[in-house]
Amino acid sequence: MKELLVQTGVPYSIKIGRGLLCRAGEALRSVTGAGRAAVVTDSNVAPLYANRLLQCLQAAGFATSLFVFQAGEEQKRLRTIEEIYAHLYKHGITRKDVVVALGGGVTGDMAGFAAATYLRGMDFIQVPTTLLAQIDSSVGGKTGVDLPFGKNLAGAFWQPRLVLIDPDTLDTLPPRYFADGMAEAIKYGCIKSRTLFDRILEGNACEFIEELIYACVDIKRQVVEQDERDHGERMLLNFGHTLGHALEKLYNYRTLSHGEAVGIGMVRITAAAERAGLTETGSAQRITAALRAYGLPAEDPHTAVELATAAYGDKKSEGERLHLVLLRAVGDGVVHTIPRAGLAEFLQGEAVL
Ligand SMILES: NC(=O)c1ccc[n+]([C@@H]2O[C@H](COP(=O)([O-])OP(=O)(O)OC[C@H]3O[C@@H](n4cnc5c(N)ncnc54)[C@H](O)[C@@H]3O)[C@@H](O)[C@H]2O)c1
Protein backbone atom coordinates (compact mmCIF):
# COMPACT_ATOMS: atom_id res chain seq x y z
CA MET A 1 0.00 0.00 0.00
CA LYS A 2 1.15 3.53 -0.76
CA GLU A 3 0.25 6.54 1.35
CA LEU A 4 0.34 10.31 0.91
CA LEU A 5 -0.35 13.04 3.44
CA VAL A 6 -2.13 16.18 2.25
CA GLN A 7 -1.06 19.17 4.33
CA THR A 8 -4.18 21.31 4.01
CA GLY A 9 -5.79 23.22 6.94
CA VAL A 10 -6.82 19.87 8.41
CA PRO A 11 -4.28 17.35 7.05
CA TYR A 12 -5.52 14.02 5.76
CA SER A 13 -4.12 10.84 4.38
CA ILE A 14 -4.65 9.21 0.99
CA LYS A 15 -4.12 5.46 0.97
CA ILE A 16 -3.73 3.62 -2.33
CA GLY A 17 -3.70 -0.17 -2.54
CA ARG A 18 -5.38 -3.20 -4.05
CA GLY A 19 -8.01 -4.69 -1.76
CA LEU A 20 -8.25 -1.56 0.41
CA LEU A 21 -12.04 -1.54 0.12
CA CYS A 22 -12.15 -4.59 2.36
CA ARG A 23 -9.93 -2.90 4.93
CA ALA A 24 -11.94 0.34 5.00
CA GLY A 25 -13.31 -0.35 8.48
CA GLU A 26 -9.98 -0.39 10.27
CA ALA A 27 -8.70 2.54 8.16
CA LEU A 28 -11.75 4.60 9.05
CA ARG A 29 -11.48 3.59 12.71
CA SER A 30 -7.96 5.01 12.77
CA VAL A 31 -9.25 8.53 11.98
CA THR A 32 -12.62 8.69 13.74
CA GLY A 33 -14.34 7.71 16.93
CA ALA A 34 -17.71 7.89 15.14
CA GLY A 35 -20.43 5.42 16.07
CA ARG A 36 -22.28 5.60 12.77
CA ALA A 37 -21.18 5.62 9.15
CA ALA A 38 -23.64 6.68 6.44
CA VAL A 39 -22.55 5.33 3.06
CA VAL A 40 -23.64 7.34 0.01
CA THR A 41 -23.40 5.65 -3.38
CA ASP A 42 -25.13 5.44 -6.76
CA SER A 43 -27.31 2.76 -8.35
CA ASN A 44 -24.46 1.29 -10.46
CA VAL A 45 -21.88 1.10 -7.69
CA ALA A 46 -24.25 -0.12 -4.95
CA PRO A 47 -24.72 -3.68 -6.30
CA LEU A 48 -20.99 -4.00 -6.97
CA TYR A 49 -19.36 -2.76 -3.78
CA ALA A 50 -21.81 -1.51 -1.15
CA ASN A 51 -22.31 -4.79 0.72
CA ARG A 52 -18.59 -5.43 0.96
CA LEU A 53 -17.99 -1.96 2.35
CA LEU A 54 -20.91 -2.12 4.79
CA GLN A 55 -19.77 -5.47 6.17
CA CYS A 56 -16.27 -4.20 6.62
CA LEU A 57 -17.47 -1.07 8.43
CA GLN A 58 -19.73 -3.14 10.67
CA ALA A 59 -16.82 -5.44 11.54
CA ALA A 60 -14.94 -2.36 12.75
CA GLY A 61 -17.85 -1.47 15.04
CA PHE A 62 -19.72 1.13 12.97
CA ALA A 63 -23.52 1.15 12.83
CA THR A 64 -24.13 1.60 9.12
CA SER A 65 -26.78 2.95 6.78
CA LEU A 66 -26.88 3.13 2.99
CA PHE A 67 -28.21 5.89 0.74
CA VAL A 68 -28.41 5.03 -2.98
CA PHE A 69 -29.27 7.58 -5.68
CA GLN A 70 -29.89 7.01 -9.38
CA ALA A 71 -26.51 7.14 -11.16
CA GLY A 72 -25.80 10.10 -13.43
CA GLU A 73 -24.69 13.72 -13.53
CA GLU A 74 -28.37 14.84 -13.75
CA GLN A 75 -28.74 13.74 -10.12
CA LYS A 76 -25.94 16.04 -8.95
CA ARG A 77 -28.44 18.61 -7.76
CA LEU A 78 -29.85 20.16 -4.62
CA ARG A 79 -32.84 17.82 -4.56
CA THR A 80 -30.54 14.83 -4.05
CA ILE A 81 -28.71 16.71 -1.28
CA GLU A 82 -32.06 17.20 0.49
CA GLU A 83 -32.66 13.46 0.17
CA ILE A 84 -29.25 12.77 1.71
CA TYR A 85 -30.06 15.16 4.58
CA ALA A 86 -33.36 13.30 5.13
CA HIS A 87 -31.48 9.99 5.21
CA LEU A 88 -28.95 11.33 7.71
CA TYR A 89 -31.74 12.69 9.91
CA LYS A 90 -33.77 9.48 9.74
CA HIS A 91 -30.74 7.42 10.78
CA GLY A 92 -29.87 9.64 13.71
CA ILE A 93 -26.52 10.78 12.29
CA THR A 94 -24.84 13.35 14.52
CA ARG A 95 -21.91 15.71 13.96
CA LYS A 96 -19.61 13.09 15.49
CA ASP A 97 -20.54 10.52 12.85
CA VAL A 98 -19.15 10.13 9.38
CA VAL A 99 -20.37 10.16 5.77
CA VAL A 100 -18.65 7.75 3.37
CA ALA A 101 -18.69 8.55 -0.36
CA LEU A 102 -18.45 5.31 -2.37
CA GLY A 103 -18.39 5.96 -6.12
CA GLY A 104 -17.30 8.34 -8.83
CA GLY A 105 -16.99 12.11 -8.86
CA VAL A 106 -20.74 12.67 -8.77
CA THR A 107 -21.04 10.68 -5.53
CA GLY A 108 -17.97 12.29 -3.96
CA ASP A 109 -19.04 15.83 -4.83
CA MET A 110 -22.52 15.32 -3.42
CA ALA A 111 -21.66 13.27 -0.33
CA GLY A 112 -18.92 15.83 0.42
CA PHE A 113 -21.29 18.75 0.05
CA ALA A 114 -23.91 17.08 2.24
CA ALA A 115 -21.20 16.43 4.87
CA ALA A 116 -19.95 20.04 4.60
CA THR A 117 -23.40 21.44 5.31
CA TYR A 118 -25.39 18.93 7.41
CA LEU A 119 -25.39 20.14 11.03
CA ARG A 120 -22.89 22.82 9.84
CA GLY A 121 -20.32 20.27 8.88
CA MET A 122 -19.32 16.70 9.70
CA ASP A 123 -16.54 14.31 8.74
CA PHE A 124 -16.57 12.48 5.46
CA ILE A 125 -14.28 10.05 3.73
CA GLN A 126 -13.84 9.33 0.07
CA VAL A 127 -13.77 5.82 -1.40
CA PRO A 128 -13.49 6.71 -5.11
CA THR A 129 -14.29 4.02 -7.68
CA THR A 130 -13.74 5.74 -11.06
CA LEU A 131 -10.29 6.60 -12.36
CA LEU A 132 -11.31 10.25 -12.54
CA ALA A 133 -12.40 10.24 -8.91
CA GLN A 134 -9.28 8.34 -7.81
CA ILE A 135 -6.83 10.73 -9.44
CA ASP A 136 -8.76 13.96 -9.28
CA SER A 137 -12.11 14.66 -7.66
CA SER A 138 -11.62 12.79 -4.37
CA VAL A 139 -8.59 14.91 -3.52
CA GLY A 140 -8.65 18.65 -2.94
CA GLY A 141 -11.87 19.25 -1.05
CA LYS A 142 -14.05 20.72 -3.78
CA THR A 143 -17.60 19.55 -3.15
CA GLY A 144 -20.88 20.67 -4.63
CA VAL A 145 -23.75 20.29 -7.04
CA ASP A 146 -24.91 21.62 -10.39
CA LEU A 147 -27.59 24.30 -10.57
CA PRO A 148 -30.09 24.73 -13.43
CA PHE A 149 -27.85 27.57 -14.73
CA GLY A 150 -24.58 25.66 -14.84
CA LYS A 151 -22.28 22.94 -13.52
CA ASN A 152 -20.73 23.01 -10.03
CA LEU A 153 -22.21 26.41 -9.20
CA ALA A 154 -23.10 25.64 -5.56
CA GLY A 155 -20.59 24.05 -3.27
CA ALA A 156 -18.04 24.27 -0.50
CA PHE A 157 -14.39 23.59 0.12
CA TRP A 158 -14.53 20.72 2.59
CA GLN A 159 -11.61 18.35 2.93
CA PRO A 160 -12.19 14.63 3.55
CA ARG A 161 -10.70 13.03 6.68
CA LEU A 162 -9.33 10.19 4.59
CA VAL A 163 -9.24 9.01 0.96
CA LEU A 164 -9.15 5.25 0.34
CA ILE A 165 -8.27 4.28 -3.22
CA ASP A 166 -8.66 0.65 -4.24
CA PRO A 167 -7.53 0.25 -7.88
CA ASP A 168 -9.28 -3.15 -8.02
CA THR A 169 -12.60 -1.32 -8.24
CA LEU A 170 -11.56 -0.12 -11.71
CA ASP A 171 -11.97 -3.70 -13.00
CA THR A 172 -15.70 -3.10 -13.36
CA LEU A 173 -15.47 0.44 -14.75
CA PRO A 174 -16.82 0.74 -18.33
CA PRO A 175 -13.94 1.52 -20.78
CA ARG A 176 -15.27 4.95 -21.76
CA TYR A 177 -15.08 6.09 -18.13
CA PHE A 178 -11.60 4.66 -17.82
CA ALA A 179 -10.55 6.65 -20.90
CA ASP A 180 -12.17 9.74 -19.37
CA GLY A 181 -9.90 9.40 -16.36
CA MET A 182 -6.90 8.88 -18.63
CA ALA A 183 -7.52 12.31 -20.16
CA GLU A 184 -7.00 13.80 -16.67
CA ALA A 185 -3.91 11.63 -16.14
CA ILE A 186 -2.47 12.96 -19.41
CA LYS A 187 -3.27 16.45 -18.14
CA TYR A 188 -1.20 15.88 -14.98
CA GLY A 189 1.71 14.71 -17.10
CA CYS A 190 1.37 17.76 -19.33
CA ILE A 191 1.38 20.33 -16.54
CA LYS A 192 3.86 18.77 -14.11
CA SER A 193 5.67 15.63 -15.16
CA ARG A 194 7.28 14.74 -18.45
CA THR A 195 8.26 11.37 -16.96
CA LEU A 196 4.64 10.52 -16.18
CA PHE A 197 3.56 11.74 -19.62
CA ASP A 198 6.13 9.61 -21.43
CA ARG A 199 5.12 6.55 -19.45
CA ILE A 200 1.43 7.13 -20.25
CA LEU A 201 2.31 7.60 -23.92
CA GLU A 202 3.40 3.96 -24.07
CA GLY A 203 -0.31 3.12 -23.98
CA ASN A 204 -0.33 0.49 -21.22
CA ALA A 205 -1.55 2.45 -18.18
CA CYS A 206 -3.51 -0.56 -16.86
CA GLU A 207 -0.22 -2.33 -16.26
CA PHE A 208 1.05 0.31 -13.83
CA ILE A 209 -2.25 1.67 -12.59
CA GLU A 210 -1.27 1.87 -8.92
CA GLU A 211 1.83 3.91 -9.74
CA LEU A 212 -0.14 6.07 -12.15
CA ILE A 213 -2.75 6.85 -9.50
CA TYR A 214 -0.01 7.64 -6.99
CA ALA A 215 1.83 9.95 -9.40
CA CYS A 216 -1.35 11.85 -10.34
CA VAL A 217 -2.58 12.18 -6.76
CA ASP A 218 0.86 13.35 -5.68
CA ILE A 219 0.74 16.14 -8.26
CA LYS A 220 -2.75 17.14 -7.19
CA ARG A 221 -1.62 17.05 -3.55
CA GLN A 222 1.24 19.43 -4.23
CA VAL A 223 -0.93 21.86 -6.17
CA VAL A 224 -3.72 21.80 -3.58
CA GLU A 225 -1.30 22.30 -0.69
CA GLN A 226 0.02 25.44 -2.34
CA ASP A 227 -3.40 26.79 -3.20
CA GLU A 228 -6.18 25.16 -1.20
CA ARG A 229 -8.83 27.70 -2.25
CA ASP A 230 -8.07 27.98 -5.96
CA HIS A 231 -6.58 31.47 -6.22
CA GLY A 232 -3.39 30.72 -8.15
CA GLU A 233 -1.34 27.53 -8.66
CA ARG A 234 -4.48 25.39 -8.67
CA MET A 235 -5.46 27.01 -11.96
CA LEU A 236 -2.88 24.76 -13.61
CA LEU A 237 -5.29 21.87 -13.05
CA ASN A 238 -7.60 23.58 -15.53
CA PHE A 239 -5.27 22.85 -18.45
CA GLY A 240 -7.54 22.02 -21.41
CA HIS A 241 -10.64 22.84 -19.38
CA THR A 242 -11.56 26.29 -20.74
CA LEU A 243 -11.94 24.87 -24.24
CA GLY A 244 -13.13 21.53 -22.87
CA HIS A 245 -16.04 23.22 -21.07
CA ALA A 246 -16.75 25.23 -24.23
CA LEU A 247 -16.96 22.01 -26.26
CA GLU A 248 -19.17 20.31 -23.70
CA LYS A 249 -21.49 23.30 -23.91
CA LEU A 250 -21.45 23.34 -27.73
CA TYR A 251 -22.56 19.70 -27.68
CA ASN A 252 -25.18 20.34 -24.97
CA TYR A 253 -23.30 18.08 -22.54
CA ARG A 254 -24.03 15.07 -24.79
CA THR A 255 -21.87 13.46 -27.50
CA LEU A 256 -18.52 14.27 -25.86
CA SER A 257 -17.66 13.12 -22.34
CA HIS A 258 -15.83 15.55 -20.04
CA GLY A 259 -12.49 13.79 -20.54
CA GLU A 260 -12.92 13.70 -24.31
CA ALA A 261 -13.68 17.42 -24.37
CA VAL A 262 -10.72 18.23 -22.10
CA GLY A 263 -8.43 16.15 -24.32
CA ILE A 264 -9.43 18.09 -27.43
CA GLY A 265 -9.13 21.31 -25.42
CA MET A 266 -5.53 20.44 -24.43
CA VAL A 267 -4.59 19.85 -28.06
CA ARG A 268 -6.30 23.00 -29.38
CA ILE A 269 -4.84 25.36 -26.80
CA THR A 270 -1.37 23.83 -27.16
CA ALA A 271 -1.44 24.04 -30.96
CA ALA A 272 -2.40 27.72 -30.67
CA ALA A 273 0.33 28.39 -28.10
CA GLU A 274 2.86 26.68 -30.35
CA ARG A 275 1.88 28.97 -33.21
CA ALA A 276 2.25 31.95 -30.87
CA GLY A 277 5.76 30.76 -30.01
CA LEU A 278 4.89 30.10 -26.35
CA THR A 279 5.13 26.30 -26.39
CA GLU A 280 7.80 23.90 -27.57
CA THR A 281 7.07 22.74 -31.11
CA GLY A 282 5.63 19.22 -31.37
CA SER A 283 3.85 19.34 -27.98
CA ALA A 284 0.31 19.28 -29.46
CA GLN A 285 1.33 16.30 -31.58
CA ARG A 286 2.62 14.44 -28.51
CA ILE A 287 -0.60 15.11 -26.60
CA THR A 288 -2.58 13.88 -29.61
CA ALA A 289 -0.58 10.65 -29.60
CA ALA A 290 -1.18 10.12 -25.87
CA LEU A 291 -4.93 10.69 -26.23
CA ARG A 292 -5.15 8.32 -29.20
CA ALA A 293 -3.30 5.63 -27.23
CA TYR A 294 -6.35 5.48 -24.95
CA GLY A 295 -9.02 5.82 -27.64
CA LEU A 296 -9.65 9.49 -26.91
CA PRO A 297 -10.43 11.97 -29.69
CA ALA A 298 -7.99 14.82 -30.33
CA GLU A 299 -9.82 16.84 -32.98
CA ASP A 300 -13.08 18.70 -33.37
CA PRO A 301 -14.49 20.74 -36.24
CA HIS A 302 -15.61 23.78 -34.19
CA THR A 303 -13.92 27.00 -35.25
CA ALA A 304 -11.83 29.25 -33.03
CA VAL A 305 -14.66 31.81 -32.94
CA GLU A 306 -17.25 29.19 -31.94
CA LEU A 307 -15.01 27.90 -29.17
CA ALA A 308 -14.15 31.37 -27.91
CA THR A 309 -17.79 32.44 -27.90
CA ALA A 310 -18.82 29.35 -25.94
CA ALA A 311 -15.91 29.87 -23.50
CA TYR A 312 -16.60 33.52 -22.68
CA GLY A 313 -19.01 32.56 -19.94
CA ASP A 314 -16.30 30.50 -18.18
CA LYS A 315 -16.63 31.25 -14.47
CA LYS A 316 -12.86 30.86 -14.10
CA SER A 317 -12.26 34.19 -15.90
CA GLU A 318 -11.69 37.25 -13.76
CA GLY A 319 -12.94 40.65 -14.96
CA GLU A 320 -11.85 41.30 -18.49
CA ARG A 321 -8.81 39.03 -18.31
CA LEU A 322 -8.80 35.35 -19.16
CA HIS A 323 -6.39 32.99 -17.45
CA LEU A 324 -5.25 30.33 -19.87
CA VAL A 325 -3.18 27.37 -18.83
CA LEU A 326 -0.47 26.69 -21.40
CA LEU A 327 2.62 24.52 -21.52
CA ARG A 328 6.14 25.81 -21.98
CA ALA A 329 6.74 22.19 -22.95
CA VAL A 330 5.12 18.89 -22.01
CA GLY A 331 5.62 18.57 -18.25
CA ASP A 332 5.82 22.30 -17.62
CA GLY A 333 2.51 24.15 -17.28
CA VAL A 334 2.16 27.88 -16.87
CA VAL A 335 -0.72 30.36 -16.43
CA HIS A 336 -0.86 32.91 -19.23
CA THR A 337 -3.25 35.85 -19.10
CA ILE A 338 -4.85 37.44 -22.15
CA PRO A 339 -7.76 39.84 -22.62
CA ARG A 340 -11.01 37.90 -22.67
CA ALA A 341 -11.91 39.32 -26.06
CA GLY A 342 -8.63 38.03 -27.54
CA LEU A 343 -9.33 34.31 -27.17
CA ALA A 344 -10.52 33.75 -30.75
CA GLU A 345 -7.42 35.48 -32.15
CA PHE A 346 -5.21 33.47 -29.80
CA LEU A 347 -6.79 30.23 -30.98
CA GLN A 348 -6.18 31.29 -34.56
CA GLY A 349 -2.51 31.47 -33.71
CA GLU A 350 -2.10 35.20 -33.34
CA ALA A 351 0.06 36.61 -30.55
CA VAL A 352 -2.33 38.35 -28.12
CA LEU A 353 -1.03 40.59 -25.34
N1 LIG B 1 -14.46 17.85 -6.89
C1 LIG B 1 -13.57 17.94 -7.84
O1 LIG B 1 -12.45 18.42 -7.64
C2 LIG B 1 -13.89 17.39 -9.19
C3 LIG B 1 -12.88 17.26 -10.14
C4 LIG B 1 -13.21 16.68 -11.37
C5 LIG B 1 -14.52 16.28 -11.63
N2 LIG B 1 -15.47 16.44 -10.68
C6 LIG B 1 -16.86 16.01 -10.90
O2 LIG B 1 -16.85 14.59 -11.05
C7 LIG B 1 -17.97 14.20 -11.82
C8 LIG B 1 -17.53 13.18 -12.83
O3 LIG B 1 -16.98 12.08 -12.14
P1 LIG B 1 -17.09 10.60 -12.72
O4 LIG B 1 -16.64 10.58 -14.13
O5 LIG B 1 -16.44 9.71 -11.72
O6 LIG B 1 -18.67 10.39 -12.81
P2 LIG B 1 -19.69 9.42 -12.07
O7 LIG B 1 -19.59 9.54 -10.61
O8 LIG B 1 -21.02 9.69 -12.67
O9 LIG B 1 -19.20 7.97 -12.49
C9 LIG B 1 -19.22 7.59 -13.84
C10 LIG B 1 -20.05 6.33 -14.06
O10 LIG B 1 -19.32 5.21 -13.59
C11 LIG B 1 -20.12 4.43 -12.71
N3 LIG B 1 -19.18 3.79 -11.81
C12 LIG B 1 -18.44 4.37 -10.84
N4 LIG B 1 -17.55 3.52 -10.35
C13 LIG B 1 -17.72 2.35 -10.99
C14 LIG B 1 -17.08 1.09 -10.93
N5 LIG B 1 -16.03 0.88 -10.15
N6 LIG B 1 -17.54 0.12 -11.74
C15 LIG B 1 -18.57 0.33 -12.58
N7 LIG B 1 -19.19 1.51 -12.71
C16 LIG B 1 -18.76 2.52 -11.92
C17 LIG B 1 -21.07 5.41 -12.11
O11 LIG B 1 -22.23 4.78 -11.63
C18 LIG B 1 -21.37 6.31 -13.30
O12 LIG B 1 -22.33 5.71 -14.12
C19 LIG B 1 -18.55 15.47 -12.44
O13 LIG B 1 -19.72 15.80 -11.76
C20 LIG B 1 -17.47 16.51 -12.18
O14 LIG B 1 -18.01 17.80 -12.03
C21 LIG B 1 -15.19 16.98 -9.47
The ligand as an SDF file (V2000), in Angstrom:
LIG
                    3D

 44 48  0  0  0  0  0  0  0  0999 V2000
  -14.4620   17.8550   -6.8850 N   0  0  0  0  0  0  0  0  0  0  0  0
  -13.5660   17.9410   -7.8380 C   0  0  0  0  0  0  0  0  0  0  0  0
  -12.4530   18.4220   -7.6400 O   0  0  0  0  0  0  0  0  0  0  0  0
  -13.8880   17.3930   -9.1880 C   0  0  0  0  0  0  0  0  0  0  0  0
  -12.8810   17.2560  -10.1430 C   0  0  0  0  0  0  0  0  0  0  0  0
  -13.2120   16.6830  -11.3730 C   0  0  0  0  0  0  0  0  0  0  0  0
  -14.5230   16.2790  -11.6280 C   0  0  0  0  0  0  0  0  0  0  0  0
  -15.4680   16.4390  -10.6760 N   0  0  0  0  0  0  0  0  0  0  0  0
  -16.8580   16.0060  -10.9010 C   0  0  0  0  0  0  0  0  0  0  0  0
  -16.8480   14.5920  -11.0510 O   0  0  0  0  0  0  0  0  0  0  0  0
  -17.9720   14.2050  -11.8170 C   0  0  0  0  0  0  0  0  0  0  0  0
  -17.5290   13.1790  -12.8290 C   0  0  0  0  0  0  0  0  0  0  0  0
  -16.9840   12.0780  -12.1440 O   0  0  0  0  0  0  0  0  0  0  0  0
  -17.0860   10.6010  -12.7240 P   0  0  0  0  0  0  0  0  0  0  0  0
  -16.6430   10.5830  -14.1270 O   0  0  0  0  0  0  0  0  0  0  0  0
  -16.4440    9.7150  -11.7250 O   0  0  0  0  0  0  0  0  0  0  0  0
  -18.6670   10.3900  -12.8110 O   0  0  0  0  0  0  0  0  0  0  0  0
  -19.6880    9.4170  -12.0680 P   0  0  0  0  0  0  0  0  0  0  0  0
  -19.5890    9.5390  -10.6140 O   0  0  0  0  0  0  0  0  0  0  0  0
  -21.0170    9.6910  -12.6720 O   0  0  0  0  0  0  0  0  0  0  0  0
  -19.1980    7.9680  -12.4930 O   0  0  0  0  0  0  0  0  0  0  0  0
  -19.2150    7.5900  -13.8430 C   0  0  0  0  0  0  0  0  0  0  0  0
  -20.0510    6.3280  -14.0550 C   0  0  0  0  0  0  0  0  0  0  0  0
  -19.3170    5.2090  -13.5920 O   0  0  0  0  0  0  0  0  0  0  0  0
  -20.1200    4.4260  -12.7130 C   0  0  0  0  0  0  0  0  0  0  0  0
  -19.1750    3.7940  -11.8060 N   0  0  0  0  0  0  0  0  0  0  0  0
  -18.4430    4.3680  -10.8360 C   0  0  0  0  0  0  0  0  0  0  0  0
  -17.5490    3.5220  -10.3450 N   0  0  0  0  0  0  0  0  0  0  0  0
  -17.7240    2.3530  -10.9900 C   0  0  0  0  0  0  0  0  0  0  0  0
  -17.0830    1.0920  -10.9330 C   0  0  0  0  0  0  0  0  0  0  0  0
  -16.0300    0.8830  -10.1490 N   0  0  0  0  0  0  0  0  0  0  0  0
  -17.5380    0.1170  -11.7390 N   0  0  0  0  0  0  0  0  0  0  0  0
  -18.5730    0.3290  -12.5790 C   0  0  0  0  0  0  0  0  0  0  0  0
  -19.1880    1.5130  -12.7050 N   0  0  0  0  0  0  0  0  0  0  0  0
  -18.7630    2.5150  -11.9190 C   0  0  0  0  0  0  0  0  0  0  0  0
  -21.0720    5.4050  -12.1090 C   0  0  0  0  0  0  0  0  0  0  0  0
  -22.2280    4.7770  -11.6330 O   0  0  0  0  0  0  0  0  0  0  0  0
  -21.3680    6.3070  -13.2980 C   0  0  0  0  0  0  0  0  0  0  0  0
  -22.3330    5.7090  -14.1250 O   0  0  0  0  0  0  0  0  0  0  0  0
  -18.5480   15.4680  -12.4370 C   0  0  0  0  0  0  0  0  0  0  0  0
  -19.7180   15.8020  -11.7560 O   0  0  0  0  0  0  0  0  0  0  0  0
  -17.4740   16.5060  -12.1770 C   0  0  0  0  0  0  0  0  0  0  0  0
  -18.0050   17.8040  -12.0340 O   0  0  0  0  0  0  0  0  0  0  0  0
  -15.1860   16.9840   -9.4650 C   0  0  0  0  0  0  0  0  0  0  0  0
  1  2  1  0
  2  3  2  0
  2  4  1  0
  4  5  1  0
  4 44  2  0
  5  6  2  0
  6  7  1  0
  7  8  2  0
  8  9  1  0
  8 44  1  0
  9 10  1  0
  9 42  1  0
 10 11  1  0
 11 12  1  0
 11 40  1  0
 12 13  1  0
 13 14  1  0
 14 15  2  0
 14 16  1  0
 14 17  1  0
 17 18  1  0
 18 19  2  0
 18 20  1  0
 18 21  1  0
 21 22  1  0
 22 23  1  0
 23 24  1  0
 23 38  1  0
 24 25  1  0
 25 26  1  0
 25 36  1  0
 26 27  1  0
 26 35  1  0
 27 28  2  0
 28 29  1  0
 29 30  1  0
 29 35  2  0
 30 31  1  0
 30 32  2  0
 32 33  1  0
 33 34  2  0
 34 35  1  0
 36 37  1  0
 36 38  1  0
 38 39  1  0
 40 41  1  0
 40 42  1  0
 42 43  1  0
M  CHG  2   8   1  16  -1
M  END
$$$$
